[in-house]
Amino acid sequence: MTSDIERIKAQILEIHGQRVMLDCDLAKLYGVETSQLKRAVKRNIERF
């Protein structure tokens, strides 16, 4: 479990003072395709 957490932490980038993750990394984390993740974000923008 600790290795999973460390792997996720390694994927977090800092850009202009904001911590972000790439959409392709998030899609892998959730086990979906990137396009599916983007559709879900568009449908539920208030959650993101």
Secondary structure, DSSP 8 states (H G I E B T S, - for coil): -HHHHHHHHHH-EEETTEEE--HHHHHHHHTS-HHHHHHHHHHTGGG-
